[in-house]
Amino acid sequence: MSYARALRCRKCGQEYPLQPINLCDFCLSPLEVSYDYKAMARGLNREKLLEGPVSMWRYRDMLPVEGKEVDIGSGFTPLVKADNLGRELGLEQLYIKNDCVNPTYSFKDRPVSVAVTKALEFGFDTVACASTGNLAASVAAHAAKANMKAYVFVPANVEPGKLVGAAIYNPVLVTVDGSYDDVNRLCAALAERYDWGFINIGLRPYYAEGSKTLGYEVAEQLGWRAPDCAVAPAASGLCFTRIWKGLDELSMLGLIEPVDTHMYVCQAAGSSPIVNAFQAGTLHVHPVEPNTIVQSIAIGNPADGYYALRVARQSGGGACAVSDEEAIDGMKLLAQTEGIFAEAAGGVVVGALRKLAASGDIKRNELTVAFITGAGPRTQGIVEDIVRPFTVRPVLESVEEVLGVGA
Ligand SMILES: [Zn+2]
C-alpha cells in the first residue's frame, strides 16, 4: 500500500488530491507528494525493506504508487569503493554510486519507472516528455514495457547516439529546432492541449520521487548510514534535491541516525546557473544560455534550481562548476582508475571532486559518495581522441616490432 496522501504546494502549503497536476493554482509553485510518515514509520523497518526485490522497488512503500509497477529492472545499482580514484584525488573514503548500469544507462530509469506506473494508474494510454536525451530513452523503454504510446521531444542538436538510444524502443521521436529550454516550453504548451501523460510536467511530482531511491540505496549500501559528503550533478536540480530527501526520510523514519550530509551540487561551467547563484550568495537563479559539450545537464533555466540551492546551502555543502576540458579529463580519469565509462556529466562530478578535495571543502577522511548518473557509450564522440591503436600485420614478428616487446 502507498502512504502518499496528497499533493502539497512547496511554497504555500495548499493541498490537492493525488492527480496528474504539477503546479499550485494559487501561487504557481511546484507540487510535491506528501506522505503519512507516522503510518509509514509504523509499517516499515530495515528487515522488511531487505526482503524486497533487488531493485528500486524494494522501497515501493516509500513511493507514491498504488498499481502494479512498470519495472524494467531499475535501481539497486552498485556502490563501489573507489580506492584508485580516491588515491588520485586525496580522498580516503570515496564511493561511487554507479547509475550507469540502469536498464537504459542513466538514473532516469528511477523517476520514469514511478511516473509511467502513475500514468497507467491515471488511465493515460500515451506518455510524453521533453528531454536532453537520457530521459527520452527511459520514457520510450518504459512505454514499450507498459504497452503505451510515447512521444519524446529532444533538441535537434542532441548527440546521434542518444537519438538511437531512444529510437530503438520505437517512440514517436521528435527533434525540435531549439535548446532544451525551448523544447520544455513547447511541451508545456502541448501538455495543455493533449491528454498525454507528460512525464516531467503533469506527472512531475511522482516522477521526482523516483530519484529518492538513490538516497535510500546509498544509505542501505553503507550499512544504514548517510555519507558525510555527497557530490551530484544538476540539470533541473530535481534529482539533487531528491537524493537529500531520500536520506532525510530514512532518518525521519528512524531507519538511520540523523543526517548530517554536506550536499555538493556540480554543473558544467558553460551551463551553471545554480552554481552561479550559490557563489553569488543568492537563492535567485538567473537563467543562462547553455554552451557546453555536457549536454545531458545543459539546462539554462532549471525548474528546481531554487530548491537545489537550498539543499546545498542548508546542508553545509557547496557548489562547483568545471570546464568542458576538466569534464573530459574527469571522464577519462574515472574510466582509467575505476573502470567506469560515464557520460560527460560523470566527468563533471569527478572534476568537481578534484576541486573540492584540493580546496579542503571535502576532507581526506570524510566518507564521500559521488553520484555518476549516466553512461558514456552513447556520447563517445567527445572522447574519441583516446583511440590511438597500434597497427600490426597478423604475424608475431610484426607485433613484437610495433609494440617493442619480445626477445
Ligand atoms: Zn501554492
Boltz pocket constraint, residues with backbone or C-beta under 6 A from the ligand:
constraints:
  - pocket:
      binder: B
      contacts: [[A, 9], [A, 10], [A, 11], [A, 12], [A, 13], [A, 14], [A, 24], [A, 25], [A, 26], [A, 27], [A, 28], [A, 29]]
      max_distance: 6.0
